[in-house]
């Protein structure tokens, strides 16, 4: 079977040859090598779970999706918006003023895009000219758009979603050239501050997480496009560091000790109750029965639901208990931080997981997915945003988990609890083998709780395998022991354990 080609026709092959010849001959080829690739194709390994989240639904910006038939109907709308953005003289001289200038920048334009574009130079210049000016029009009039009763669109919701798609980005280096060409700024002036400030307003209106002030970015940081700016402001947002008061720490420790005592009492009562029932059934060694009976039997008896959650098998999540399990069985609390994702931390002395406040709406999933895809594409070493999304995806399994985080003011916005859970349940693990110390700390604390240790002990003894399970514990997704209902009928216990009350001996399979 022949491999796929990037060319649609022999004519396209000639275009490629001409383009390579031009690039080879031009003196500025060395300059182009300094232009960073910033607009990436999302690989299928990332987009396979939910491909529609990575492509524009209404309007194309840039060459990747420009000629898709379902988006082409918006071209007239873009042209009309650009003409209203320009003055009369600029409209009349558009070819000479904008298109001819962009044609001289063709190698730079192509260098910004990861994918080879089978488009001739003239077409590429028109695409960047119209789409770039359309984006500048959106950014410059954004305050007017969102404050106007008649235009607080559907237009805002549809455009803001597509504007944040990775494959729809327009590089800022090209936006700067357009602003200089139209004399919005002088040709000699560095436009970094003006353009970045314009893009910042849009980012602050649509980011699901808090953003750092522009001044907090390292000097010399270049914003490559709108999505890159949002990413930089999210990752670099850090709150003021605060050390808990000694008194509050001691108080939390006292409360934790009290909770430990309660759990130990519950655990003891569980074992005593099971042992009593078995003794009444004529079993002479009840503890041996408990530790050696099939796990499914004891799970059914205690009301524990075993097995994996019903999830999309393509979605791989990190191993960590859900919010409701962390609260109920681990005694862990959840508090909002005053900072960003770098401030997410678990404080064992307080039994508290601190998480940044997040505001969710209908577009938040698209924003998150494209930010994480961009982080992965640029090979950011720490994958900080990916690790945060992995953490949230791991602990948010159900509407009840979402409700707890909403009540604790960690999640805000317009989404229902069910929609919040669905959003994060569909996010595939993205941070690879990167070490997440927050998750490690939460799991270590959770595994140290008496109920969880007892659960793992019984399961380990029952299975007769993996003698290091309790010591090494990577969280397996199973539930820890709940309190036993002391009113369970003896007949039910006998039925679950396959024990015949008429006999004094334990069936051989359980001895």
Secondary structure, DSSP 8 states (H G I E B T S, - for coil): -----S-SSHHHHHHHHHHHHHHHH-TTHHHHTTS---B----HHHHTS-GGGGS-SS---SSSSTT-TTTGGGHHHHHHHHHHHS-HHHHHTHIIIIIHHHHHTHHHHHHHBSS-----HHHHHHHHHHHHHHHHHHHHTHHHHHH-GGGSSHHHHHHHHHHT-GGG---HHHHHHHHHHTTSS-TTS--HHHHHHHHHHHHHHH-SB----GGGS-TT----SHHHHHHHHHHT---------HHHHHHHHHHHHHHHHHHHHHHHHHHHHHHHHHHHTT-S-HHHHHHHS-HHHHHHHHT---S-----TT----S---HHHHHHHH--EEEE-SS-GGG-EEETTTTEEEE--EEE-TTHHHHHHHHHHHHHHTT-SS-HHHHHHHHHHHH--SHHHHHHHHHTTSEEES--HHHHHHHHHT----STT---HHHHHHHHHHHTSHHHHHHHHHHHHHHT--TTHHHH----S--------TT--HHHHHHHHT--TT-SS--GGG-
